[in-house]
């Protein structure tokens, strides 16, 4: 058994890391169309562990703009990635830390950090690696008011 990666696997891992970065920056910047370079058109996305929705990529993409509007400051830190590549398919489990600020009704802001795991199923496409499934596993979140309304 060798502990060396082929040049192809190194290139794949760099491209997959870039995909995770594009995802985080698109969400943090509110650049919803940038998510088109992350997901396949028929992808499914599941944010139910964080109180969100599960749906197709187009449904979730439209929902994100409404759901994240109360959070003017978003930042994702993605680390500790386990990437398993099998030909033109891959799985990724990556830790995330997500400090956010929430606008409250009285005009003040509250910190609402959280963390967990992103679980992606990826496929190699002619445009590069894309996620065909994302399941967010949010394991903790602090600072959300009990009356926060998440849109459907």
C-alpha positions in Angstrom: 0.0 0.0 0.0 1.3 3.4 -0.9 0.6 6.6 1.0 1.1 8.8 -2.1 -1.7 10.3 -4.1 -1.8 10.2 -7.9 -1.7 13.6 -9.6 -5.3 13.0 -10.6 -6.4 12.6 -7.0 -4.4 15.6 -5.9 -6.2 17.7 -8.6 -9.5 16.3 -7.6 -9.0 17.1 -4.0 -8.0 20.7 -4.8 -11.1 21.1 -7.0 -13.3 19.6 -4.2 -11.8 22.0 -1.7 -12.5 24.9 -4.1 -16.1 23.7 -4.4 -16.5 23.8 -0.6 -15.0 27.3 -0.6 -17.4 28.5 -3.4 -20.3 27.1 -1.4 -19.3 29.0 1.8 -18.6 32.3 0.1 -21.8 32.2 -2.0 -23.8 31.7 1.2 -21.9 34.3 3.2 -22.0 36.9 0.4 -25.6 36.2 -0.6 -24.5 35.4 -4.1 -27.2 32.8 -4.7 -26.4 32.4 -8.4 -22.8 31.4 -7.5 -24.4 28.2 -6.0 -25.0 27.1 -9.6 -21.2 26.2 -9.8 -21.6 24.1 -6.6 -24.7 22.0 -7.2 -26.1 19.9 -10.0 -29.5 21.2 -11.2 -31.2 18.2 -9.8 -29.4 18.2 -6.4 -31.2 17.8 -3.1 -30.3 19.9 -0.1 -31.4 19.2 3.5 -31.1 21.9 6.1 -33.7 20.3 8.4 -31.2 19.8 11.3 -30.9 23.6 11.5 -34.7 24.2 11.3 -34.7 24.7 7.5 -36.1 22.9 4.6 -35.3 19.9 2.5 -35.8 20.2 -1.2 -34.4 20.4 -4.7 -31.6 22.8 -5.5 -33.9 25.4 -7.2 -36.3 25.3 -4.2 -33.6 25.7 -1.6 -31.8 28.3 -3.6 -34.9 30.5 -3.6 -35.6 29.8 0.1 -32.0 30.7 1.2 -32.4 34.4 0.2 -35.5 34.7 2.5 -34.2 32.5 5.3 -30.9 34.3 5.6 -32.1 37.8 5.2 -32.3 38.4 9.0 -28.6 37.5 9.2 -26.6 40.5 7.8 -23.3 39.0 8.8 -22.5 35.4 7.9 -19.2 33.6 7.9 -18.5 29.9 7.4 -15.2 28.3 8.4 -14.9 24.8 6.8 -12.2 22.5 8.2 -11.3 18.9 8.9 -12.5 17.4 5.6 -12.8 13.7 5.0 -12.9 13.2 1.2 -13.4 9.8 -0.3 -13.0 9.6 -4.1 -14.3 6.6 -6.1 -13.8 7.3 -9.8 -16.3 10.0 -10.8 -18.0 10.1 -7.4 -17.0 11.3 -4.0 -18.2 11.8 -0.5 -17.2 14.7 1.8 -17.8 15.1 5.5 -16.5 18.5 6.6 -16.7 20.3 9.9 -18.2 23.8 9.8 -18.1 26.7 12.3 -20.6 29.5 11.4 -20.6 32.7 13.3 -23.5 34.9 12.3 -25.2 38.1 13.5 -28.9 38.3 13.7 -30.9 41.5 13.4 -33.6 41.7 16.1 -36.9 43.5 16.0 -35.7 46.2 18.3 -32.9 47.2 15.9 -30.2 45.5 17.9 -28.0 42.5 16.8 -27.3 39.3 18.5 -24.5 36.8 17.9 -25.8 33.4 16.8 -22.8 31.1 16.2 -23.2 27.4 15.3 -21.4 24.4 14.1 -21.7 20.9 12.7 -21.0 18.9 9.6 -21.6 19.2 5.9 -22.2 15.9 4.2 -21.9 16.1 0.4 -22.3 13.4 -2.3 -20.3 14.7 -5.3 -20.2 13.8 -9.0 -17.7 14.7 -11.6 -19.4 16.6 -14.5 -18.1 18.1 -17.7 -17.9 21.4 -15.7 -16.0 19.8 -12.8 -17.1 18.4 -9.4 -20.6 19.3 -8.3 -22.7 18.3 -5.3 -25.7 16.2 -6.0 -26.7 16.1 -2.4 -25.9 18.2 0.7 -27.1 17.2 4.1 -26.2 19.7 6.8 -25.9 18.2 10.3 -26.0 21.2 12.6 -25.0 19.9 16.0 -25.1 23.2 18.0 -26.3 26.8 17.6 -26.3 29.5 20.2 -28.2 32.8 20.5 -31.3 32.2 18.4 -34.4 33.7 20.0 -37.2 31.3 20.6 -39.6 33.3 18.5 -37.4 33.4 15.3 -39.6 32.6 12.3 -37.9 30.6 9.6 -39.8 30.9 6.2 -41.2 27.8 4.5 
